[in-house]
């Protein structure tokens, strides 16, 4: 049966409970199967009760909380994508910039999420158990979202015609005419229908994320060329060079996670403390209830408190619009809203940044998104309870769009909060108490006092973990980084996965330092990766 949804009638009035869910939660044909039939989700706090009764009433309540026009909506003025950036006090007065993070950090965080988790099949409006839901990604920062099953298992991703195993990248026809200094720009490979031929279809959700995926493909190819220039690899087999290139790419990527992304997100002080004291709440090898001990195989599992709640803080960091690139020399930059559901979904080049399209102007100049020291970078948004309006009405309901839902519930926070009910996630207050951390008071959560998910309490006393994580960041950290609960969950999962990965540097060689050329020898940041990959032409 198809999903039946009655959308917004006026303001935040809605009826979004569906009779049944579609087969897949997002449009994502790749990967087609999970890495292991026992690769399911788990709980970090299995002894804590659900924040509310798991009923349709609760789902309606949280969908109202996350609806367009509701209290999570920043209510941005979406009439001009340029002035949205240049005049934020006028066009987004409730949606504050974060001076400590650049715009690209949002999409790096999304890329990291797609390297860890993919729930393709959990029903949208039904109660479910994390131990019954397959994770289609390995629970490791191993770039399986880029490498797929390798050259033998995913041959469609690779080109070995040069005698070395590289990723396929494709030039965007006509891009040289709209690029600074006439530099041709590249895209991920696509089939005749425009579908991205990549290891995780969700990485084509928007142009920025797709171009970041392209940067990783190009990074591998550049590392392969670099190894070819080293005397010890000139006579090495293609397979040996590929293996070493993949190791170098993965270790430098993990270095960026540990030394750039995580400190910016939770604070260097918390990173240092976790490294010194170890983990207290996340146990990567915890067995799922459905798994027999003989079948465990040492799988790391992702807790839903991370995947469905705490790590979704990044939704608050998205801007309404972006300067995608600077255009041709002497020309005009390309500004656009991240998503605009008013655009024709069948257009080959819509005036928003949705993915699944190839056109001359749909490429990224990374100088806007990361700080290369040229004053061109722009900030992302603060971690708080005001989310950009563009994610309150995602495209996808009128025509399939990669990585986006097609079932009619197009508000991203409403989808997230619905899954809190489905999985029976604990309240933020209960998690804070369990972790012996400061607990927000009902007065600090007064915006939720009129929301009742059941007859027992209102949401200011028993708050969905996602909202709670955003609110504590807003109140305790001024939105500049995660607060105590959010930082603890995100930090422990990141640190636990990095330490447990036997193929990663933190497990195999904890004293390792980056070896590829960089601005500062022995360190390696996103700007170094992008430059080494050759995807930052001069302006």
ZAMARGU-4260 file (C-alpha; in steps of 0.2 Angstrom, whole numbers, plus 5000, padded with zeros to 4 digits):
<rodrens>
0) 5000/5000/5000 | 5007/5017/4996 | 5010/5030/5009 | 4995/5042/5011 | 4999/5059/5018
5) 4987/5074/5021 | 4999/5089/5021 | 4999/5106/5029 | 4982/5114/5028 | 4986/5131/5037
10) 5001/5136/5048 | 5006/5121/5058 | 4990/5112/5057 | 4993/5095/5049 | 4989/5076/5049
15) 5004/5066/5044 | 5001/5049/5051 | 5002/5037/5037 | 4993/5020/5035 | 5009/5011/5030
20) 5027/5016/5025 | 5036/5014/5008 | 5049/5001/5005 | 5064/5013/5007 | 5065/5028/5018
25) 5076/5038/5005 | 5080/5036/4987 | 5096/5027/4988 | 5099/5012/4976 | 5117/5010/4982
30) 5122/5001/4992 | 5110/4987/4987 | 5114/4976/5002 | 5121/4978/5020 | 5139/4973/5023
35) 5133/4959/5035 | 5116/4952/5039 | 5120/4955/5058 | 5124/4973/5055 | 5110/4981/5065
40) 5108/4996/5076 | 5108/4995/5095 | 5105/5006/5111 | 5117/5015/5121 | 5105/5016/5136
45) 5094/5000/5134 | 5088/5002/5152 | 5080/5020/5149 | 5061/5021/5144 | 5054/5030/5129
50) 5052/5048/5132 | 5033/5046/5127 | 5021/5032/5124 | 5024/5025/5107 | 5007/5030/5099
55) 5000/5039/5084 | 4996/5053/5096 | 5014/5055/5100 | 5019/5055/5082 | 5006/5068/5078
60) 5013/5079/5092 | 5031/5078/5087 | 5027/5080/5069 | 5018/5096/5074 | 5034/5101/5083
65) 5045/5098/5068 | 5033/5105/5055 | 5035/5120/5044 | 5030/5136/5053 | 5033/5127/5070
70) 5045/5132/5084 | 5060/5123/5076 | 5057/5133/5059 | 5069/5148/5059 | 5056/5156/5047
75) 5069/5163/5035 | 5065/5175/5022 | 5067/5164/5006 | 5065/5177/4993 | 5083/5181/4988
80) 5097/5168/4990 | 5111/5182/4989 | 5103/5193/5002 | 5100/5178/5013 | 5119/5177/5015
85) 5124/5196/5014 | 5110/5202/5025 | 5107/5188/5038 | 5100/5200/5051 | 5086/5205/5040
90) 5083/5188/5030 | 5087/5176/5045 | 5086/5185/5061 | 5082/5169/5071 | 5095/5159/5062
95) 5112/5165/5068 | 5129/5162/5060 | 5142/5152/5069 | 5159/5161/5068 | 5169/5146/5073
100) 5164/5135/5059 | 5164/5137/5040 | 5150/5132/5029 | 5158/5116/5023 | 5159/5108/5040
105) 5140/5105/5038 | 5143/5094/5023 | 5158/5086/5030 | 5148/5081/5045 | 5134/5074/5033
110) 5148/5064/5023 | 5154/5057/5039 | 5136/5051/5044 | 5135/5043/5027 | 5151/5033/5030
115) 5143/5026/5046 | 5125/5023/5045 | 5111/5019/5032 | 5094/5014/5038 | 5085/5011/5021
120) 5070/5001/5027 | 5063/5006/5044 | 5045/5010/5043 | 5041/5029/5045 | 5025/5028/5056
125) 5027/5011/5065 | 5035/5006/5081 | 5051/4996/5078 | 5067/4989/5087 | 5084/4995/5083
130) 5090/4977/5083 | 5078/4973/5069 | 5084/4987/5057 | 5099/4983/5046 | 5113/4996/5044
135) 5119/4996/5026 | 5135/5004/5030 | 5150/4998/5040 | 5151/5005/5058 | 5168/5012/5054
140) 5177/5027/5047 | 5183/5016/5033 | 5176/5025/5018 | 5166/5011/5012 | 5154/5024/5006
145) 5167/5029/4993 | 5177/5013/4990 | 5161/5001/4990 | 5166/4983/4989 | 5183/4988/4980
150) 5188/4985/4962 | 5182/4967/4961 | 5166/4969/4970 | 5161/4987/4963 | 5170/4987/4946
155) 5158/5001/4940 | 5167/5013/4951 | 5185/5011/4945 | 5196/5013/4929 | 5212/5003/4927
160) 5216/5008/4909 | 5231/5018/4915 | 5239/5003/4923 | 5233/5009/4940 | 5217/5007/4949
165) 5208/5024/4950 | 5191/5031/4952 | 5181/5036/4937 | 5177/5055/4937 | 5169/5064/4923
170) 5171/5082/4916 | 5156/5093/4916 | 5153/5098/4898 | 5152/5117/4896 | 5159/5120/4914
175) 5175/5129/4907 | 5164/5143/4901 | 5157/5147/4918 | 5172/5143/4928 | 5186/5155/4934
180) 5200/5155/4921 | 5191/5143/4910 | 5196/5128/4921 | 5185/5113/4916 | 5176/5106/4931
185) 5172/5088/4936 | 5157/5078/4942 | 5155/5060/4949 | 5151/5047/4936 | 5133/5046/4930
190) 5123/5034/4920 | 5112/5039/4905 | 5098/5045/4916 | 5109/5055/4927 | 5110/5044/4942
195) 5126/5045/4951 | 5137/5029/4950 | 5144/5030/4967 | 5145/5018/4982 | 5132/5028/4992
200) 5118/5036/4982 | 5114/5048/4997 | 5130/5057/4993 | 5122/5064/4978 | 5108/5072/4989
205) 5114/5090/4985 | 5128/5097/4974 | 5139/5102/4989 | 5139/5084/4996 | 5141/5077/4978
210) 5156/5088/4975 | 5163/5083/4992 | 5162/5065/4986 | 5170/5069/4970 | 5184/5077/4980
215) 5187/5061/4989 | 5188/5051/4973 | 5200/5064/4966 | 5210/5063/4982 | 5212/5044/4980
220) 5218/5047/4962 | 5230/5060/4967 | 5237/5049/4981 | 5239/5035/4968 | 5249/5047/4956
225) 5259/5052/4971 | 5264/5034/4976 | 5269/5031/4957 | 5282/5045/4959 | 5290/5036/4975
230) 5304/5025/4970 | 5298/5011/4981 | 5281/5010/4971 | 5287/5012/4953 | 5288/4993/4950
235) 5274/4989/4962 | 5258/4980/4956 | 5242/4990/4953 | 5234/4980/4968 | 5248/4985/4980
240) 5248/5003/4975 | 5229/5003/4977 | 5230/4996/4994 | 5243/5008/5000 | 5233/5023/4992
245) 5217/5017/5001 | 5227/5016/5017 | 5234/5033/5016 | 5218/5041/5010 | 5208/5033/5025
250) 5221/5037/5038 | 5222/5056/5033 | 5203/5056/5032 | 5203/5049/5050 | 5216/5062/5056
255) 5204/5076/5050 | 5190/5068/5059 | 5200/5067/5076 | 5210/5083/5074 | 5198/5095/5065
260) 5180/5090/5064 | 5178/5083/5082 | 5187/5097/5091 | 5176/5110/5082 | 5160/5100/5086
265) 5162/5095/5104 | 5178/5105/5110 | 5196/5100/5111 | 5195/5099/5130 | 5182/5085/5128
270) 5192/5076/5115 | 5207/5076/5126 | 5197/5070/5141 | 5190/5056/5131 | 5207/5051/5125
275) 5214/5051/5142 | 5200/5043/5152 | 5192/5032/5139 | 5174/5029/5136 | 5160/5027/5149
280) 5144/5023/5139 | 5148/5017/5122 | 5153/4999/5119 | 5155/4996/5100 | 5155/4977/5101
285) 5139/4977/5111 | 5128/4962/5105 | 5111/4966/5097 | 5097/4957/5105 | 5093/4947/5088
290) 5111/4941/5087 | 5117/4924/5094 | 5133/4925/5103 | 5141/4913/5090 | 5136/4925/5076
295) 5143/4941/5084 | 5159/4941/5074 | 5165/4956/5083 | 5154/4968/5073 | 5153/4986/5079
300) 5135/4993/5081 | 5129/5011/5080 | 5117/5016/5094 | 5101/5025/5089 | 5104/5038/5102
305) 5118/5043/5091 | 5111/5040/5073 | 5093/5046/5076 | 5096/5060/5089 | 5112/5067/5094
310) 5121/5066/5077 | 5107/5075/5069 | 5113/5091/5076 | 5120/5095/5059 | 5103/5099/5053
315) 5104/5115/5063 | 5120/5120/5054 | 5113/5121/5036 | 5112/5138/5029 | 5096/5143/5018
320) 5107/5147/5003 | 5125/5146/4997 | 5137/5154/4985 | 5141/5138/4976 | 5154/5145/4965
325) 5162/5161/4959 | 5157/5160/4940 | 5167/5164/4926 | 5181/5177/4926 | 5172/5193/4926
330) 5155/5185/4928 | 5143/5182/4942 | 5144/5170/4956 | 5131/5156/4957 | 5120/5158/4972
335) 5105/5147/4976 | 5095/5140/4990 | 5100/5123/4996 | 5082/5116/4992 | 5067/5124/4984
340) 5052/5113/4982 | 5045/5126/4970 | 5057/5122/4957 | 5053/5110/4943 | 5059/5093/4948
345) 5061/5088/4930 | 5073/5103/4926 | 5090/5098/4921 | 5097/5113/4930 | 5085/5119/4944
350) 5088/5135/4953 | 5092/5126/4969 | 5106/5114/4975 | 5097/5098/4975 | 5107/5083/4968
355) 5105/5071/4954 | 5108/5084/4940 | 5123/5088/4929 | 5124/5106/4921 | 5139/5118/4918
360) 5136/5128/4933 | 5134/5114/4946 | 5151/5113/4953 | 5159/5120/4969 | 5172/5133/4972
365) 5178/5127/4989 | 5185/5144/4995 | 5168/5148/5001 | 5166/5132/5011 | 5183/5131/5020
370) 5195/5144/5026 | 5210/5145/5014 | 5216/5161/5021 | 5209/5172/5007 | 5194/5179/5016
375) 5181/5170/5005 | 5175/5157/5017 | 5157/5159/5025 | 5151/5152/5041 | 5138/5139/5044
380) 5124/5141/5057 | 5124/5138/5075 | 5118/5122/5084 | 5102/5128/5091 | 5083/5125/5090
385) 5081/5136/5074 | 5083/5126/5058 | 5084/5134/5041 | 5067/5134/5033 | 5073/5125/5017
390) 5074/5109/5026 | 5056/5110/5032 | 5050/5106/5015 | 5062/5095/5006 | 5060/5091/4988
395) 5056/5073/4983 | 5037/5071/4985 | 5033/5077/4967 | 5048/5067/4959 | 5062/5056/4966
400) 5077/5065/4971 | 5093/5056/4977 | 5095/5054/4996 | 5078/5063/4999 | 5061/5055/5005
405) 5047/5053/4993 | 5033/5048/5005 | 5026/5065/5008 | 5033/5069/5025 | 5045/5082/5019
410) 5050/5091/5035 | 5067/5084/5040 | 5065/5087/5059 | 5048/5080/5059 | 5055/5064/5051
415) 5068/5064/5065 | 5056/5066/5079 | 5044/5053/5072 | 5058/5040/5073 | 5060/5045/5091
420) 5043/5038/5095 | 5046/5023/5083 | 5062/5018/5092 | 5056/5023/5109 | 5071/5034/5112
425) 5074/5040/5130 | 5071/5059/5135 | 5086/5071/5135 | 5083/5073/5154 | 5084/5054/5157
430) 5100/5053/5147 | 5108/5068/5156 | 5104/5060/5173 | 5111/5043/5167 | 5127/5052/5161
435) 5128/5062/5178 | 5127/5079/5168 | 5117/5095/5171 | 5099/5093/5167 | 5089/5107/5158
440) 5074/5113/5168 | 5056/5114/5162 | 5059/5133/5162 | 5073/5132/5150 | 5062/5121/5139
445) 5046/5131/5141 | 5043/5132/5122 | 5038/5114/5124 | 5025/5116/5138 | 5010/5115/5126
450) 5016/5099/5118 | 5009/5083/5126 | 5014/5067/5118 | 5004/5057/5130 | 4994/5059/5146
455) 5008/5057/5158 | 5019/5073/5154 | 5022/5087/5142 | 5038/5088/5132 | 5046/5102/5143
460) 5047/5088/5156 | 5051/5073/5145 | 5060/5080/5129 | 5064/5071/5113 | 5083/5069/5113
465) 5086/5078/5097 | 5077/5094/5103 | 5086/5092/5119 | 5103/5091/5111 | 5100/5107/5101
470) 5093/5116/5116 | 5107/5112/5128 | 5120/5118/5114 | 5110/5134/5112 | 5109/5138/5131
475) 5126/5131/5137 | 5137/5134/5122 | 5128/5148/5113 | 5126/5137/5099 | 5145/5137/5095
480) 5147/5118/5098 | 5138/5104/5106 | 5133/5104/5124 | 5137/5091/5137 | 5125/5077/5132
485) 5127/5079/5114 | 5145/5080/5115 | 5146/5065/5126 | 5136/5054/5114 | 5144/5060/5098
490) 5162/5060/5105 | 5161/5043/5113 | 5154/5035/5097 | 5167/5044/5086 | 5181/5039/5098
495) 5175/5022/5100 | 5174/5018/5082 | 5191/5026/5078 | 5200/5016/5092 | 5191/5000/5088
500) 5195/5000/5069 | 5209/4988/5067 | 5213/4995/5050 | 5213/5013/5056 | 5228/5023/5062
505) 5222/5026/5080 | 5222/5007/5083 | 5236/5001/5072 | 5248/5015/5074 | 5242/5028/5087
510) 5258/5039/5086 | 5256/5040/5067 | 5257/5058/5059 | 5251/5063/5041 | 5264/5060/5028
515) 5257/5068/5013 | 5262/5086/5008 | 5252/5099/5018 | 5253/5117/5024 | 5260/5112/5040
520) 5271/5096/5040 | 5264/5082/5051 | 5246/5090/5051 | 5233/5088/5038 | 5216/5097/5037
525) 5202/5098/5025 | 5210/5112/5015 | 5226/5101/5013 | 5215/5087/5007 | 5206/5098/4994
530) 5222/5105/4988 | 5230/5089/4986 | 5215/5082/4977 | 5217/5096/4964 | 5199/5102/4966
535) 5203/5120/4972 | 5208/5130/4956 | 5214/5147/4959 | 5201/5161/4959
</rodrens>
